Amino acid sequence: MAARDEEPSPDPLGEPLRKLLGGSTAKAMADHLDLHTVGDLLHHYPRRYAERGELTRLAELPLDEHVTVVAQVADARVHKFNHGRGQRLEVNLTDGSGRLQLVFFGRSVHYHQRELLPGRRGMFAGKVGVFNRRLQLSHPDYKLLDEETGREEAERFAAELLPIYPAVRQLSSWTIEQSVATVLAALEATSWRGLADPLPERLRGERGLVPLAEALEKVHRPQSRAEIAEARTRLKWDEAFVLQVALARRRAQESSRPAVARRPVEDGLLDTFDARLPFALTEGQQQVGAEILADLGTEHPMHRLLQGDVGSGKTLVALRAMLATVDGGGQAAMLAPTEVLAQQHHRSLTEMMGGLAEGGMLGGSEQGTRVVLLTGSMPAAARRRALLELATGEAGIVVGTHALIEDKVTFEDLGLVVVDEQHRFGVEQRDALRAKAERPPHLLVMTATPIPRTVAMTVFGDLETSVLDQLPAGRSPLTTHVVPAKEKPHFLSRAWERVREEVEAGHQGYVVCPRIGDEEPAKAGSAEQGGDEDAEKRPPLAVLDVAEQLTAGPLAGLRVEPLHGRMAAEAKEEVMRRFAEGEVDVLVATTVVEVGVNVPNATVMAIMDADRFGVSQLHQLRGRVGRGAAPGLCLLVTDMPPATPARTRLDAVAATRDGFALSRIDLEQRREGDVLGQAQSGARSSLRMLAVIEDEDVIEEARREATALVAADPELAAQPELRTALAALLDTERETFLDKG
């Protein structure tokens, strides 16, 4: 395969793998690893590197996972069964820390017995099982590591680095290694002709980065650990720089589009609202508000991310932006991910505005406008009225769910789109709402999950960022405690006593559970929940079960009601209304109460199976209590023992209320692709090497370089190789995401 008759592809990384590898191997790579091109395979980097003298710690093998180990055969024996008609080979591996058994059955037993002699070292791959309380691989794939003769050769051989690739049952690590070797040989035969190096030569020279071909060679076939570090540094720069160039171009294009300036008028709606506020804005709210008003006052569309910690007052800031838009002759739409949140936002906005939300209505303010709600489950008459008020411009503000983006929804003059909890929406949904304006509307994206600056630059790099990190004065203190229910059952009993004490003092509480209870048990430890495999020892606790148990047990006599996402919209709204009005003492709910729910009288929350939730999610949940004059209490109930990763997460949540610090912990424990996939419409992350938390310096430097390059050459006319790399890395789906923004 080193030489081919046809001319090399202009873009060798775009060459289909089926042209270089066997059909079955290429198909397996496409089907099971989503690798289709030479570039896909070469960017499937080794997970780690073993030395031939290194023995993997068998004592740390995870059960039920596909693994590759480097180990030595200790002994091998053939056992007969079924009166001598059946036989099996048992091979014991060792590494000094533990033992692992291989087992083979059938006709291949004697072949494997001749190969797997005591003292032989090799790589073994399979799914870890257990039999008779011993870890075992059944019929594993393996590759023996041949011995070399001569002292110097033996030492060199033992020190050689073996790439261990992320593998699946259908493709072992060494099959991937052999495929990489085939591809590299073909590229070397053409001297990597046509390879597009995305980094400008000046940038490579100033930072001492090796050429791309050399980096790919060294990451897959390193001669030393230093070569691995050299290759990784270069490949991290590739990922950071190409993404930042794409985002810089997006920002430049956005700033050049025409929009209608929306400026507040003297003694208008915004001034009247501000004058009626019963409290002073925080310094942070004033600063962020000024940034947003400055953006709204320009004839280019605002494209801003507003992020802030729990209780920092994002909704108030967004409302002031909407009022300024109405002052400027436009309408504002707030898109919320759930009906519960949309209804809560509608209630909050109308309560904050008072008579200003009843423009044109009897008793409404002369300077006011109308605030309407639009959801999919509204009665037909109310829905028709809301649609008419939007079309005629009587309603200056609308709050809604996905129902807002339906074709029949029209605006007189949509000037501002506010998207709450952006990560829950696809790009197409956001774009469909923006398309309802004659000219590009201003956009304000809100998230209640604090994002470290470097993540915001990577995930939301096409947005200007405003941060609210200051809590309003007078916020009640909130304390959080871990309740180890299994380890100390009396702690759980005391937790229910505390809930009852809060209710008897005139307050209310929440109990949050991971699932509803009338469905199949949810699988714990999902990516979005951030749970551990330890959490799978029993099904997650369920709302319906817990509500029943509490009503009959520790909370007997209290008014306990369930709330979950599969209830009819009217039923959910009725439960929330009754809870808000104090007619329900304890709400047993799923995470439908995670954001936006505002009941100041709620002072206590117990989160059941808290280890099954991610750090940021726990932080959002506890933000529902302590929102009034009385202090809040959050109880994180768990069965996890001390010193486990799950308990470490819970201890971190209990130790601090700094959402930005907690978000770093959360991200450090999650895969980068999860983080980016949520924000980028599910597209596969192009980040294979870059870690957005660990590589902050690279991301910041790449952003500066990319911004300067795009400012000097917006079309990248002088950078044809960078344009080629952009086309390769930003597939159609991702380009669509960036174009729509």
N, C-alpha and C positions, 0 to 999 in steps of 0.2 A: 504493500500500500504506500510505500515511501515515494514511488513515482507514479504519475498518472499521465495518460495520453492527452486528455483534454486540457485546455488552458485553465489556469487557476481562476477561481472566482474573483471579481474585482473586490469583493468583501469576503475574505476567507472565513471570518467569524460567522457569516451568514450562510455558509455552506450547509446543506442538510446532512445530518449524521448518517442517513441511509446510504449516502454516496461513499462513505469512508468505512463504515462498520457493517458487519453482517446484518441482514434484514431483521433477524429475531432480536439481536441485541439492540438495534436502533429502535425497534418497536417497543421493547421492554422499557427503554429509557424514556420514550415519549409517554407511554401509558402510566408508568409508575413513579417517574421522577420529574415529569414535565420538561424533559430535555429534548429539544428538537434539532438544534443547530450546533455547529462547532463551538460557537460562542457560548451557548448554554452549557455545554459540557465543560469547557475550560473555565467557566465561572462557577462550576460546582466544585468548590475548593475542598481540600482535605479537612476533616473535622479536627484531626490531630495527627501527630507523627510519632511512630514508635521506632525504637532502635532494636536491631535484632538481638541485642543483649538484654533488652528490657522485657520483663514479664508483667503483663497487665494484672492489676489487683483483682483477683477473682472474688475476693471477699465482698466486693462492692457491686456485684452484678445485679441489675434490676430484674425482678421477676416479670415474665410475660412481655419482655421487650426483645427486639432483634438486636443482637450485639455482634461485634467482632473483637476477638481477644487474641493476644499474642501469648502463647504459653508453651510448656514443655510436657511431653508425655512421661508420666511416672510409671504406669504399667498398663497392660492390655490383656484381657482374658476373654475367651470364648465360652459361653454357657449354653448348654443344651436344655431344651424343654419340650413338652408335649411328647414324652417317651422317645426323645432323640430325633424326632422329625423336624423340630425347629431349633434354630440357634441364633444367638445374639452376641455381638461383640461389645464389651464394656471397656472403654478407655478412660483412664483417670489422668486429668491434667493438673499441673501444679504451678504455682508462681511464688510460693513462700508465704503467701497471706491466706490462701484458701485453696480449695480443690473444686474441680468441675468435672462432671462425668459426661462422656460422649457415648451414645448408644447407636448401634447399627444392627439391622435385621436382614434376613434373607440371603440371596445369592452373593451379595457383595461383601459378606463378612470376612472371607479369607483374603480378598483383595485389600481391604482396609487394614487387616491384621498385619499383612506383609509391609504396608506403608508406615503404619503408626507404631514404630518400635520405641521402646523406652529410651529416653534421652533425645529423641527427635523434637525439634522446635518448629512451630508453625503458626499460621493464622487460622482461626476457626470461627465460623459464622453460623448463627442460627438463633432461634427464639428460646429464651431461657425458660425452662419448665422445672417442675420439682416432682420427684418420684422417690418414695420411701425416705422423705425428708432430706433428699440430696438434690442440689442443683444439677440440671441435666440439659444437654442439647441432643435432640433426636435427629439422626441423619444429617448432621451439619455439613455445610460446604467447608472445605479446608484447602490450604495451600502450604506445603512444607517449605521450610527455609533451608536451602541446601548448605552444607558445610563447605568451607574453603580449606585448601591445604596451604601450609606455610604460615609462620607466625604473623608476618606483616599483612599478608592477605587476609588472615583470619581476623586480625584487629580491625582492618579497614571494613571488612564485611560486617563485623559486629556493630560498628559505629554508623553504618549506612542508615539513613532515615527512611522509614517506610510510611508512605502516606496512607492514612486510614480515612476513607470517605464515608459520608453519610450514605447508608445503604438501606436496601429493602430486601425482603425475602427473595424476590425475583432477580435481584442484582447484587451480588456480593461486592465487597470493597475492592477485591483484586480484579474482578471483572471490569469495574469502573476504571481501575488503575491501568489495566491492559488497553482499554478503549482510549484513555487519555494518551497513552504511549503511541498508539496507532495514529491518532490525530496529530500529535506533536511531530511525529516523523514525517507525515505528509506536508505539514507546514514548513518544516525545516528544509525539505527537498526543494521547495520553491523560494527559500530564503524569506518566508513570511511575506511574499510579494502581495501588495495591495492592502496590507493591514493598516487600518485607520487608527492612529494614536490620538486619542481625544485631547490630551494635554498639550498646550502650545509649547514649542521648544524652549522659549524664554522661561516659562514657568518651571519646566523640568530642570533646566540648568540652574536656576536660582535656588531651587530647593533640593538639588542633588538626587532627583528621582530617576530611577533606571527606566529605559524604554519599555513599552508595553510587552513586546515579545519576550524580553529578558525576564520581566516580572512573572509572566505566565509560565515560562520554563522553570523558574526558581521556586514558584509556589507548588508546582507539581513534582519536580525532581530536584529537590534541594540537596546540596552537598554539605550544608551546615545549618545550624540554627540561625546564624547571622544572615544567610541568604533568605531564609523564611521571613525574617523581620524586614529585610530590604524589600522583598516582594509585597508583603502585606502593606507596608507604608505606601508604596506606589498604587496598589489596587484600591486602597481606601480613598486616596486622592481622586482616582477615576470616578468612583461612585459619588463622592461628595461634590466634585466639580461639575460633572455632567448634570446632576439633578439641580444644582444651584444655577447653572446656566439656563436650564429650562424654566426655572422659577423666575429668574431675572428677566428673561424675555417676556414672560407672562406679565410681570409687573410693568414693564415698559409698554407693552401693547395696551394694557388696561389704562395706563395714565394718558394715553393718546386718544382715547375714545371720548366723544362728546356726551355730556350729561347736563341735566338741568340743575342749576344751583338752587339749593333749598335753604334760604336764610330766614331766621326768625325775625318778626317785625316788632317794633317798639310797642309795648303794652298789648302784645298779641297773646296767643294761647300759651306759649312757653313762659313769658313774663308773668302772666296771671297765675299759672300753676306754681312757679317758683315762689311768688309772693304768698301763696296760701300754704306752703309747706310748713308743718309744725316743728320742724327741726332744721338744723343747718347741714348742708352737704359736707361730707368729709373732704379733706384736702385731695385725696385720691379721686373722688367722684368729680370734684371741680376740674382737676387736671385732665382726666379722661374725657369729661364732657366738653372741655374746650377743644381737645384734639378732634373729637367727632364733629363738633359744630364747624370747625375750620374746614374739615373734609367736605361736609355737606354744602358749604358755601362756595365750593369750586365747581367749575364746569367740566370736571372729569369725575367719573364714578368713584365714590369711596369704596374701598375694599379692605375692611378692617376686622380684625379678630379681637373680641373683648373677652378676656378671661379673668376670672377672679375666684377667690376662695369662697367657701360656703358663707353666706350671710354678708358678703361684701357690698351688696346693693347693685348688682348688675341690672336687675329689672328696672330700677329707678333710672339708671343711666340710659337704658334703651328707650324707656318711655319719653325722656326729655328729647332724645333724638327724633322720635316719632312726632312729638309735638312741634318741634322745629320744622319738620318736613311739612306738616299740615299748615303751619304758618306760611311756608313758602309755596303754598298752592297745590301741594301734592298729597297723596295718600300713602299710608304705611301699612305693611302686612307683616305680621309675626307668625312664623311657621313653627309649630311645636310638634314633637314626635308622637305624643299620645293624647287621647281625648281628655284624660284626667289632668294632664299638664296644661292643655289648651284651656280647659274650663277654669283651672286655677289662675292662669295668667289673665284671662278675661276678668275674673273676679277681682284680682289684685289691681289691675289697671283701672277698672271702674271705681274701686274703693279709693285709690290714691287720687284720682281726678275729681271725684264727687260730681257736682253739677256740671263740670267741664266735659263730662262724658255723655251729656244729654243734650247736645246742641240741636236746636230746632224743636225740642220737645217741651211740653208744658213744665215749667219750673226749672228748665235747663239754663245754663249760663249763655249770655249773648256771645261771648268769645268761644264757646265750647264747640265741640264736634261730636260725632256719634261713634261709639266703639261697639262693634258687632262681633259675634262669635259665629264661626262656620265650621261644622264638623259633619262627618258622614252620617251620623245617627240622628241629626236634628229632625223634628217633625217637618213635613213638607211645607206647611204654611210659613213657619219661622225661617226656613231655608230660602223660600222665594222672597221673603221680605229682606233678608240679609243680602241676597244677590242684587236686588233692585237698588238698595241703598249704596252698594259698592259701585254699581254701574252709573248711577246718577251723581255720585260724589257726595251724597248726604253723609255717608260714613267715611270719616277720615282715617280711622284705624280699624283693622280687622285682625282678629286672632283666630287661627284655625289649624287644622291638621292637614293631612295630604289632600283633603277635600278642596283646599285652596287652589290646587294646581289643575283641577278638572277644566275641560274645555269651556264649559258654560259659565265659568267665573270670569267676569270682565271688570276692569277698573276704569274709572274716568281718567285718572292720571296717577299711576303707581310711581312713587318717587323713592321709596325706601323699602327694602326687604330685610327683615330681621330674622335670622335663622337661629333657633335655640337648640342647644345640644346637637351641633353640626354632625358629630360622628354617627348619629342615628339616621342620617339622610344620605341617599345616593346623590351623586352629582346631577343626574338627569332630573331629579325632583326639584332641586334648587334652581336649575337652569329653566325648567318649565315655568316656574313662578316668575323669574326675572323676565322671561320672554313676553309676559303680559303687559309690559310697559312699552310705549312707543320709542323711547330712547332709554339707553341703559340706566336702570335705577341704581341708587346707592345701595351698598350691601354691608350689613353688620352681622357678623357671625359671633354667636355667644357660646361659651362653654363653661360649665360649672366645675369641670375637672381641671385643676391647675396643671399647666404643662411647663416643664422646664424650658428655658429660653432656647436651648439648642434643639429641642424637639419641635418647638414651634417654628423655628427657622427651617427645619427639614420637612415637616408635615404641612405646615401652613405658610410656607416660604413666600407665597405670592400675596400674602396679606400683611398689611401693617398691623402691628400688635399693640394693644393697650392692656395694661394689667392693673387690676384692683387688688391690692394686697393689704388694705387697711380696713379693719372692721369699724362700723359706725360706733360712736360713743354710746355707752349705756347697754351694750350687748351683755346678756347674762353669762356668767361662767358656765362652762360645760365640762364635766368630768367623765372619763371613760375608764371602765374596769373590765378586765378579763375574768370570766366566770368559768373555771374548769369543772364542768358538771360531772364528768366521769371520775375525775381525780378527787374532788371534794363535793359530794352531792349536797352537803348542807349549804354550800355557797349558792347553789341553784335555788334551794328553798328560801334562802335569804333574799335572792333576787326577786322572787315573786312577792315576798313581803314588802320590798321596797316599792314595787309597782302598786300594790294595794295602798301603801301609805301615801303615795303621791295622789292617787284617786281620792282617798279620804280627805286629803288636804284641799280638794277642789280642783285638782288638775286631771290631765288625761295622759294616755300613753299609747305607744305602738309596740307591737311584737312582729318582727319581720322574719319570714321563713323563705328558704330557697325555692320551694315549688308549691303548686296549688294543692295537689292531693287527689284529684280525680283523673289523673293520667298515669302513664307508665313512670316509674321512678326515674328522675332526671339523673343523668350521668354527672357525677361530681368531678370537680377539677377541670372544667372546661377552660379554654383560653381566656374567655371574657370574665370568668369568675376568679381565675387565678388560684384554684384550689390545688391541693396535693393529692398524690395517689393514695395517701393515708386516709383521705376523707371518704374513700369508696368502701369502707368497711361495712357500712349500712346505708340504706337509702336516705336521701336528704329528708329532713323534717318538712312537713307540709302544712299549709295554712289551715285547711279544713280539719285535719287531725288535731293540730295544736289548739285551734279555737275550741273544739269539742272538749279536749282534755282540760283546758284552763277553766272553761265554764263549769265543768263538773268537779274540778279540783281546787287548785290554789287561788283562783280568782272567782270562786262561786259567789253569786250575789251581785257581781258587777255586771255592767252592760257591755258585753263582749260581742263584737261583730267581725266577720271576715270581709276582706276586700281583695280582689285579684283581677287580672287582665281579661279573663274570659267571661266575666259578668256582663250582662247587657249594659249599654251605656247609661240608660236611665237608672238602673239599679246602682251602678257605680256612683253616679252623680248624687243620688239620694243618700247613699251611705256617707259620702264625703260631706254633704250638706249637714247631715245630722251630727257627724263628728265635729264639724266646724262650729256648730251651734251648741255643742256640749251635751247632746242627747245620747252619745256613745262614750263610754269610759275608756275602753281599750280597743284599738283597731288591730286585728291580726291580718297582716297583709304580705303580699310579695313586694318586689322592688318597684311596684307602681308608685310608691311614695318616695322614690329615691330623690327626685328633684322637683322643685316648684310647689310642693304642698306646703302651705303656710297656715298652721294653727298655733298661734302664740301660747295657748293654754296647755299644749302638750309639753310635758317636761321630762318624760322618761321613755326610753326605747330599749327593748331587749332584742338583740339580733341572734336568732337561733342558728346553729351550725355556722357561726361567723367565719370559720376557717374556709368555707366554700366560696367566699366572696373575695374579690380583689381589694387591695388597700384603698385605692381611690373610691371604689364603690362604697366601702364601709364609711369612709370620710363623708361622702355625700349623704348617706343614709342618716348618720348621726346629726347632720346639719338640720334635720327636721325638728329637733327638740332644743329647748333653751332659746326660743325665738321671742319670748315675751319677757316680762319682768322677773319671773322666777328662774333660778338656775336649772340647768339641764343635766340629765344623767343618762349615759349610754352603757349598756351591759352587753359585752361580747361573749356569748355562751358558746362553749366548744368542748368537744371530747378529746381534742388533741393533747398529747402529753408535752411536758416542757422540753425545750431544746429542739423541737422539730421545726422545719421551715414555716409550717402553718402558725405555730405559736409565736415564732419570731415576728411574723407579720402582724399578728394581733397585738403583741407587746409594743411594736412600733406605733401602731394606731393609738394605743392607750397612752403612749408617752408624749405625744405632741399633737397640737391642733394646726400645725403649719402644713397646709395642703400641698405646697410646692415641695417641701421636704419629703412628704409621703409619696408624691407622684414619682420622685426619683427612685425611691425604694420599689415602688410598684413596677416601674419600667425595667429596673435592673433584674427583676425576677421574671420578666416576660420576654418572649422572642420579639426581635425588632419587626419582623413581618406582621405580627399581630397589631403592633402599634400603627404601622404605616398602612396596613390593609384597611383598617377601619376608616381612616381619613381619605384614602385614595380609592374609594368605591370598589373595594375588594380586589383591585388589581394586584397581581403578584408583585411583591416588593422587589425593586432592583438592587436592594442593599443585601449583599452577601457577606461582605467583609466589614463594612462600617457599622459601628455601634454608636447610636446617637448620644448615649450618655457618656461612654468612655472616650469618644473621639471629638469632644467639644471643640478643641483647638483646630483640628482639621476642618470641621464644618464651618467655623467662623472665618478661617483664612480662605477657604474655598468660596464662601459667599462674597467676601471682599473682592477676590480675583474675578469671580464671575460677573459681579455687578459692574466693575470697571471695564471688563472686556465687552459686555453687551452695550454699555454706554458709548464706547468708542466704535463698535461695529455691530449694530443691532441685528443685521441679517447674517452675521458671521461670514461675510464674503471672503475674508482673508483666512478663514479657518475651515476649509473643506473637510478635513479629517474629523473635526469636532462635529460638523453637521452630520457626517456619516455615523459617528458614534451616537449622536442624539437619536437618529432614526432607528438605530439598532436597539438602544436601551429603552427608548420611549415607544413602546408598541402602540398600536392603534387605540386600544382602550385607554392607555395612560395619556396619550396625546389628547384624546378627547376630553379627559378629565382636566388637563391643564388648560386647554382652550376654553372650556366652559367655566373653570374656576369656581 
